[in-house]
Amino acid sequence: MKYRSTRGQVSGLSFKDAVMMGLADDGGLLLPESIPTFDKEELEALAELPYTELAFRVISQFADDIPANDLKDLIDRSYASFEHPQVTPVVSEDGVHILELFHGPTLAFKDVALQLLGNLFEYLLKERNQHMNIIGATSGDTGSAAIYGVRGKQNINIFILHPKGRVSPIQEMQMTTVTDANVFNIAVEGTFDDAQSIVKEIFGDLDYKEKHALGAVNSINWARVLAQVVYYFYACFQVQKQTGAEQVEFSVPTGNFGDIFAGYIARRMGVPIKRLILATNANNILSRFVNQGDYSAATVNHSLSPSMDIQVASNFERYLFYLYGEDAARVNAAMDNFKQSGELTFSNEEIAEVQHTFAAASIDDEQTVETIRTFHQQTGYLLDPHTAVGLGAGHQVRDKNTPLICLATAHPAKFGDAVKLAIGNDPELPPAFQGIDTLEKRVQVLPATVDHIKNYVDQHAL
């Protein structure tokens, strides 16, 4: 399997090279040159596999340059750190199926990808006798999951930017209390979009990227998306066994378009997904795109679901590549135009194609709180605010005749303020969070400028 950029100037990369490159050198995002598919008989066989074996069967389709035994070992070690034997179990409550993605080390869905990516990086750096400086931006969960994926690993330093005061207290503590020598936390005085823009600009400076051997852990790295494809297979199979349904729908709380894009890839591979429901909070650029064809940046709103407080979805370019018929020149022109004007326009035919695959709804803070409260009263099950956005959107636009699977992206204790607002009590702290507020912290506050971040990296890079 070879990889190419959405902007057409990079192609013919191996999986290993695609992982190490992260953002394509032409500023685009890397994608496989083809998407493998499974027929009905093959899907039935996959449905009988435990999670790690299923992950190997799916991931090996895209990573054929890693020996099978090595890839199996990487996958097994990555998911051995999860507390649940099924890795991503599905529970059924009040007529919906909840895909629990928070059983990893940092209790967020990002662990599914970043435990694997951390091990992949270590494996490839050792093989190549190289080192790497990882730079990433986080709206909350990516940062801690990335840090836990590479903390203490050889030949890797990691620099994580988060918007100062705009992540939950638990999220901030998860990042800043990791004091391993290879971990550097940076609180930028701006929004997540500011932080993400800085990271993309730094990666676009090819001389600087080469000088410091930069690596990417944000969902701009294809391996992140690939690891997440697996749980769409797994959840669909579990719900089909329970319900006998031929198709399912997934509702995905979405900010950066990476998680739902993984569902799009799974659908193209043959997973019987009728529609993907795209759930946004008040930062609704993506739901506006699906419902009105309006992809235009707006001011970022601070919400109770901060990991989705995003107005420029970096993974959207991957979907745009397919929507534009794999026309890299058109993607290039569109992204240039978006950089200048802050908006993209689409034909009626393109909007119809989007709406064949996706439905969407935007859930505000008041609806989020009400969803947490009502669902808890009816079932005793506690949702985090991002999952509540997904469930609220799912209830609004679902097909009542098709099983609905809602992605539970984080443990509710990560967002105690929102949960307390909804149910009147603090959520019970899991063992991983107990005493975290007493630990030593290490963080550097910096202005949200490329020069300040580059200077800091210059001082601390390997």
C-alpha positions as CSV (number, residue, x, y, z in Angstrom):
1,M,0.0,0.0,0.0
2,K,1.4,3.4,-1.0
3,Y,0.4,6.8,0.2
4,R,-0.2,10.2,-1.5
5,S,-1.1,13.7,-0.5
6,T,-4.4,15.4,-0.9
7,R,-2.6,18.2,-2.7
8,G,-0.9,16.0,-5.3
9,Q,2.8,16.8,-4.8
10,V,3.7,13.8,-2.6
11,S,3.0,10.2,-3.6
12,G,4.4,6.7,-3.5
13,L,5.2,6.7,0.2
14,S,5.2,3.5,2.2
15,F,3.1,3.2,5.4
16,K,6.2,3.6,7.5
17,D,7.2,6.8,5.6
18,A,3.7,8.1,5.9
19,V,3.7,7.7,9.6
20,M,7.0,9.4,10.0
21,M,6.1,12.3,7.7
22,G,2.8,13.2,9.4
23,L,1.7,16.2,7.5
24,A,2.6,15.8,3.8
25,D,5.6,18.0,2.7
26,D,3.3,19.8,0.3
27,G,1.0,20.9,3.1
28,G,-1.6,18.3,2.4
29,L,-2.8,15.2,4.3
30,L,-1.7,11.7,3.5
31,L,-4.2,9.1,2.3
32,P,-3.8,5.5,0.9
33,E,-3.7,5.3,-2.9
34,S,-6.7,2.9,-2.6
35,I,-9.1,1.8,0.1
36,P,-9.3,-2.0,0.5
37,T,-12.8,-3.5,0.9
38,F,-14.2,-6.6,2.6
39,D,-17.1,-8.5,1.1
40,K,-20.0,-9.9,3.1
41,E,-18.4,-13.3,3.8
42,E,-15.1,-11.7,4.9
43,L,-17.0,-9.3,7.2
44,E,-18.8,-12.3,8.8
45,A,-15.4,-13.9,9.5
46,L,-14.1,-10.6,11.0
47,A,-17.1,-10.3,13.2
48,E,-16.0,-13.4,15.2
49,L,-12.5,-11.9,16.1
50,P,-11.5,-10.3,19.4
51,Y,-10.6,-6.7,19.2
52,T,-6.8,-7.0,18.9
53,E,-7.1,-9.7,16.1
54,L,-9.7,-7.5,14.3
55,A,-7.3,-4.6,14.6
56,F,-4.5,-6.6,13.0
57,R,-6.7,-7.7,10.1
58,V,-7.9,-4.1,9.4
59,I,-4.6,-2.3,10.0
60,S,-2.5,-4.8,8.1
61,Q,-4.4,-3.9,4.9
62,F,-2.7,-0.5,5.1
63,A,0.6,-1.4,6.8
64,D,1.9,-4.1,4.6
65,D,5.6,-3.0,5.0
66,I,5.7,-4.0,8.7
67,P,6.3,-7.8,9.2
68,A,3.1,-9.5,10.5
69,N,4.6,-10.6,13.8
70,D,6.0,-7.2,14.5
71,L,2.6,-5.5,13.7
72,K,0.7,-8.0,15.9
73,D,3.1,-7.3,18.8
74,L,2.7,-3.5,18.4
75,I,-1.1,-3.9,18.5
76,D,-1.1,-6.3,21.4
77,R,1.2,-4.1,23.5
78,S,-0.9,-1.0,22.7
79,Y,-4.2,-2.4,23.9
80,A,-2.7,-4.3,26.8
81,S,-2.8,-0.9,28.6
82,F,-6.6,-0.8,28.4
83,E,-8.6,-1.8,31.5
84,H,-11.4,-3.5,29.6
85,P,-10.8,-6.9,28.0
86,Q,-12.9,-5.9,24.9
87,V,-10.9,-2.6,24.6
88,T,-13.9,-0.7,23.2
89,P,-17.0,-2.4,24.7
90,V,-20.6,-1.5,23.6
91,V,-23.3,-1.1,26.2
92,S,-27.0,-0.7,25.5
93,E,-29.1,1.9,27.4
94,D,-32.5,3.3,26.7
95,G,-32.7,2.1,23.1
96,V,-29.2,3.3,22.0
97,H,-25.9,1.6,21.9
98,I,-22.9,3.4,23.6
99,L,-19.5,2.6,22.2
100,E,-17.2,3.2,25.2
101,L,-13.9,4.5,24.0
102,F,-12.5,5.6,27.3
103,H,-10.9,2.5,28.9
104,G,-7.3,3.5,28.0
105,P,-4.7,5.1,30.2
106,T,-6.0,8.7,29.9
107,L,-9.7,7.7,29.8
108,A,-10.4,9.2,26.4
109,F,-10.9,7.9,22.9
110,K,-7.6,9.3,21.7
111,D,-5.8,6.5,23.6
112,V,-7.1,4.0,21.0
113,A,-4.9,5.7,18.4
114,L,-2.1,7.2,20.4
115,Q,-1.1,4.1,22.3
116,L,-0.5,2.5,18.9
117,L,1.1,5.6,17.4
118,G,3.6,5.9,20.3
119,N,4.7,2.3,19.9
120,L,4.9,2.7,16.1
121,F,7.2,5.7,16.5
122,E,9.5,3.9,18.9
123,Y,9.6,0.9,16.6
124,L,10.4,2.9,13.5
125,L,13.0,5.2,15.2
126,K,14.8,2.2,16.6
127,E,14.8,0.5,13.2
128,R,16.1,3.7,11.5
129,N,18.5,4.7,14.3
130,Q,16.8,8.2,14.3
131,H,15.3,10.6,16.8
132,M,12.1,12.6,16.7
133,N,10.6,15.8,18.2
134,I,6.8,15.6,18.2
135,I,4.8,18.8,18.1
136,G,1.1,18.7,18.5
137,A,-1.9,20.9,19.4
138,T,-4.7,19.8,21.6
139,S,-8.2,21.0,22.4
140,G,-8.1,18.7,25.5
141,D,-7.7,14.9,25.1
142,T,-5.2,14.5,22.4
143,G,-2.5,16.1,24.5
144,S,-2.6,13.8,27.5
145,A,-3.1,10.7,25.3
146,A,-0.1,11.7,23.1
147,I,2.0,12.3,26.2
148,Y,1.0,9.0,27.7
149,G,1.7,7.3,24.4
150,V,5.4,8.5,24.3
151,R,6.4,9.4,27.9
152,G,9.7,8.0,28.8
153,K,10.2,6.5,25.3
154,Q,13.7,6.6,23.8
155,N,14.6,9.0,21.0
156,I,11.4,11.1,21.3
157,N,10.7,14.5,22.8
158,I,7.1,15.8,22.8
159,F,5.9,19.4,22.7
160,I,2.1,19.8,23.3
161,L,0.3,23.1,22.8
162,H,-3.0,23.7,24.6
163,P,-5.1,26.8,24.8
164,K,-4.5,28.4,28.2
165,G,-7.6,28.2,30.4
166,R,-9.7,26.5,27.7
167,V,-9.3,22.8,28.6
168,S,-11.0,21.2,31.6
169,P,-9.0,21.2,34.9
170,I,-8.6,17.4,34.7
171,Q,-7.4,17.6,31.2
172,E,-4.8,20.2,32.1
173,M,-3.6,18.3,35.1
174,Q,-3.3,15.1,33.1
175,M,-0.9,16.9,30.8
176,T,1.0,19.1,33.1
177,T,1.6,16.5,35.9
178,V,3.6,14.3,33.5
179,T,7.2,15.4,34.4
180,D,9.2,12.9,32.3
181,A,12.3,14.5,30.9
182,N,11.0,14.1,27.3
183,V,7.7,15.9,27.9
184,F,7.2,19.6,27.3
185,N,3.8,21.3,27.9
186,I,3.0,24.7,26.4
187,A,0.0,26.7,27.3
188,V,-0.6,29.2,24.5
189,E,-2.4,32.5,25.1
190,G,-5.1,31.9,22.5
191,T,-7.6,29.3,21.1
192,F,-7.1,25.8,20.0
193,D,-7.4,27.0,16.4
194,D,-4.5,29.4,17.1
195,A,-2.4,26.5,18.4
196,Q,-3.3,24.2,15.5
197,S,-2.5,26.9,13.0
198,I,0.9,27.3,14.6
199,V,1.6,23.6,14.4
200,K,0.6,23.4,10.8
201,E,2.7,26.5,9.9
202,I,5.7,24.9,11.7
203,F,5.3,21.7,9.7
204,G,5.0,23.7,6.5
205,D,8.5,25.1,7.1
206,L,10.3,22.1,5.6
207,D,13.8,23.3,6.6
208,Y,12.7,23.6,10.2
209,K,10.9,20.2,10.0
210,E,14.0,18.5,8.8
211,K,16.3,20.3,11.2
212,H,14.4,19.0,14.2
213,A,13.1,15.7,12.7
214,L,9.5,16.8,13.5
215,G,6.8,14.2,14.0
216,A,3.0,14.6,14.2
217,V,0.6,13.1,16.7
218,N,-2.5,15.1,15.8
219,S,-5.1,13.4,13.6
220,I,-3.2,14.8,10.6
221,N,-1.1,11.6,11.0
222,W,-2.8,8.9,9.0
223,A,-2.0,6.2,11.6
224,R,-4.3,8.0,14.1
225,V,-7.2,7.8,11.7
226,L,-6.4,4.2,10.8
227,A,-6.4,3.0,14.4
228,Q,-9.8,4.5,14.9
229,V,-11.3,2.8,11.8
230,V,-11.1,-0.5,13.8
231,Y,-13.7,0.3,16.4
232,Y,-16.3,1.1,13.8
233,F,-16.0,-2.5,12.6
234,Y,-16.0,-3.8,16.1
235,A,-19.1,-1.8,17.3
236,C,-21.1,-2.6,14.2
237,F,-20.5,-6.3,14.6
238,Q,-21.5,-6.2,18.3
239,V,-24.7,-4.4,17.6
240,Q,-25.6,-6.6,14.7
241,K,-25.2,-9.7,16.8
242,Q,-27.5,-8.1,19.4
243,T,-30.1,-6.8,17.1
244,G,-29.9,-8.7,13.9
245,A,-30.0,-5.4,12.0
246,E,-28.4,-5.3,8.5
247,Q,-27.2,-1.7,8.9
248,V,-26.4,0.7,11.8
249,E,-25.9,4.4,12.3
250,F,-23.1,6.1,14.2
251,S,-23.4,9.4,16.0
252,V,-20.0,11.0,16.4
253,P,-19.2,14.1,18.5
254,T,-17.0,16.0,16.1
255,G,-14.6,18.9,16.2
256,N,-11.6,18.1,13.9
257,F,-13.4,15.6,11.6
258,G,-10.8,12.9,12.3
259,D,-13.0,10.5,14.3
260,I,-15.9,10.7,11.9
261,F,-13.6,10.4,8.9
262,A,-12.4,7.1,10.4
263,G,-16.1,6.1,10.2
264,Y,-16.2,7.2,6.6
265,I,-13.2,5.0,5.8
266,A,-14.8,2.0,7.6
267,R,-18.0,2.6,5.5
268,R,-16.0,2.6,2.3
269,M,-14.3,-0.6,3.4
270,G,-17.7,-2.4,3.6
271,V,-18.9,-1.8,7.2
272,P,-22.7,-1.6,6.8
273,I,-23.1,2.0,8.0
274,K,-26.3,3.6,6.7
275,R,-25.3,7.1,7.8
276,L,-22.8,8.9,10.0
277,I,-24.4,11.5,12.2
278,L,-22.0,14.4,12.7
279,A,-22.7,16.1,16.1
280,T,-21.3,19.5,16.9
281,N,-21.6,21.9,19.7
282,A,-22.1,25.7,19.2
283,N,-18.9,25.6,17.0
284,N,-21.0,24.3,14.2
285,I,-18.9,24.7,11.0
286,L,-19.2,21.0,10.2
287,S,-23.0,20.6,10.9
288,R,-23.6,23.8,8.8
289,F,-21.6,22.2,6.0
290,V,-23.7,19.0,6.0
291,N,-27.1,20.7,6.4
292,Q,-26.6,23.9,4.3
293,G,-23.3,23.4,2.4
294,D,-22.0,26.3,4.4
295,Y,-18.3,25.7,5.3
296,S,-17.3,29.1,6.7
297,A,-15.1,29.8,9.7
298,A,-16.6,31.7,12.6
299,T,-15.5,32.9,16.0
300,V,-14.7,30.0,18.4
301,N,-17.2,29.7,21.2
302,H,-16.0,28.4,24.6
303,S,-18.4,25.5,25.6
304,L,-19.0,22.7,28.1
305,S,-17.6,20.3,25.5
306,P,-14.2,22.0,25.0
307,S,-12.5,19.3,22.9
308,M,-15.0,20.3,20.1
309,D,-14.4,24.1,20.4
310,I,-12.9,24.2,16.9
311,Q,-13.9,26.2,13.8
312,V,-11.3,24.9,11.3
313,A,-11.4,21.1,11.1
314,S,-8.0,20.0,9.9
315,N,-9.1,16.5,8.8
316,F,-11.9,17.9,6.6
317,E,-9.4,18.2,3.7
318,R,-9.2,14.4,3.5
319,Y,-12.9,14.1,3.0
320,L,-12.8,17.0,0.5
321,F,-10.3,15.0,-1.6
322,Y,-12.9,12.3,-2.1
323,L,-15.8,14.7,-2.5
324,Y,-13.9,16.4,-5.3
325,G,-13.4,13.1,-7.0
326,E,-9.7,12.7,-5.9
327,D,-8.8,15.9,-7.8
328,A,-5.7,17.2,-5.9
329,A,-5.5,20.4,-8.0
330,R,-9.0,21.3,-7.0
331,V,-8.3,20.6,-3.3
332,N,-5.2,22.8,-3.5
333,A,-7.2,25.6,-5.0
334,A,-10.0,25.2,-2.4
335,M,-7.6,25.2,0.5
336,D,-5.8,28.3,-0.8
337,N,-9.2,30.0,-1.2
338,F,-10.3,29.0,2.3
339,K,-7.1,30.4,3.7
340,Q,-7.9,33.7,2.1
341,S,-11.6,33.9,2.4
342,G,-12.5,31.6,5.3
343,E,-15.1,29.8,3.4
344,L,-15.7,27.0,0.8
345,T,-18.7,26.6,-1.5
346,F,-20.3,23.5,-3.0
347,S,-22.6,22.5,-5.8
348,N,-26.0,21.1,-5.2
349,E,-24.8,17.7,-6.4
350,E,-22.0,17.7,-3.9
351,I,-24.3,18.7,-1.1
352,A,-26.6,15.8,-2.1
353,E,-23.7,13.4,-2.0
354,V,-22.6,14.7,1.5
355,Q,-26.2,14.2,2.8
356,H,-26.3,10.7,1.4
357,T,-23.4,9.8,3.8
358,F,-23.9,12.2,6.7
359,A,-26.6,13.7,8.8
360,A,-25.9,16.5,11.3
361,A,-27.1,18.5,14.2
362,S,-25.7,21.1,16.5
363,I,-26.3,20.8,20.3
364,D,-25.8,23.8,22.5
365,D,-24.7,23.9,26.2
366,E,-28.3,24.0,27.5
367,Q,-29.2,20.9,25.5
368,T,-26.0,19.2,26.5
369,V,-26.8,19.6,30.2
370,E,-30.4,18.5,29.7
371,T,-29.2,15.4,27.8
372,I,-26.8,14.4,30.6
373,R,-29.5,15.0,33.2
374,T,-32.3,13.2,31.5
375,F,-30.2,10.2,30.4
376,H,-28.9,9.8,33.9
377,Q,-32.3,10.0,35.4
378,Q,-33.7,7.4,33.0
379,T,-30.8,4.9,33.0
380,G,-28.4,5.7,35.8
381,Y,-25.7,6.0,33.1
382,L,-23.5,9.1,33.2
383,L,-22.4,10.8,30.0
384,D,-19.6,13.3,29.5
385,P,-20.6,16.5,27.7
386,H,-19.1,15.4,24.3
387,T,-20.9,12.1,24.4
388,A,-24.0,14.0,25.4
389,V,-23.6,16.2,22.2
390,G,-23.4,13.0,20.2
391,L,-26.5,11.5,21.9
392,G,-28.5,14.7,21.6
393,A,-27.7,15.0,17.9
394,G,-28.4,11.3,17.3
395,H,-31.9,11.6,18.9
396,Q,-32.7,14.5,16.6
397,V,-31.8,13.1,13.2
398,R,-31.5,9.3,13.6
399,D,-33.4,6.8,11.5
400,K,-35.8,5.2,14.0
401,N,-35.6,1.9,12.2
402,T,-31.9,1.6,12.4
403,P,-29.8,0.9,15.5
404,L,-28.0,4.0,16.7
405,I,-24.4,3.7,18.1
406,C,-23.2,6.7,20.0
407,L,-19.5,7.2,20.5
408,A,-18.6,7.8,24.2
409,T,-15.4,9.7,23.8
410,A,-14.4,10.4,27.4
411,H,-15.0,9.4,31.0
412,P,-17.4,11.8,32.6
413,A,-15.0,12.5,35.4
414,K,-12.8,14.4,32.9
415,F,-15.5,17.1,32.8
416,G,-16.7,17.3,36.3
417,D,-18.1,20.8,36.1
418,A,-20.5,20.0,33.3
419,V,-21.6,16.8,35.0
420,K,-22.2,18.6,38.3
421,L,-24.2,21.3,36.4
422,A,-26.4,18.5,35.0
423,I,-26.9,16.1,38.0
424,G,-26.0,18.3,41.0
425,N,-23.1,16.1,42.1
426,D,-19.5,15.6,41.2
427,P,-18.9,12.4,39.2
428,E,-17.0,9.8,41.1
429,L,-13.3,10.0,40.4
430,P,-11.7,6.9,38.9
431,P,-8.4,5.7,40.5
432,A,-6.4,7.3,37.7
433,F,-7.6,10.8,38.8
434,Q,-7.5,10.5,42.5
435,G,-4.8,12.7,44.0
436,I,-3.8,14.2,40.6
437,D,-4.3,17.7,41.9
438,T,-1.5,17.2,44.4
439,L,1.1,16.2,41.9
440,E,3.9,18.5,40.7
441,K,3.2,20.4,37.5
442,R,5.4,21.6,34.7
443,V,4.1,23.9,32.0
444,Q,5.4,26.9,30.0
445,V,3.0,29.8,29.1
446,L,3.8,31.4,25.8
447,P,2.1,33.9,23.3
448,A,0.3,32.2,20.4
449,T,2.9,33.0,17.8
450,V,5.0,30.8,15.6
451,D,8.3,32.5,16.6
452,H,7.7,32.0,20.3
453,I,7.0,28.3,19.8
454,K,9.9,27.8,17.4
455,N,12.3,29.4,19.9
456,Y,11.1,27.2,22.7
457,V,11.5,24.1,20.6
458,D,14.9,25.2,19.5
459,Q,16.0,25.3,23.2
460,H,14.6,21.9,24.1
461,A,14.6,19.7,21.0
462,L,16.7,16.5,20.7
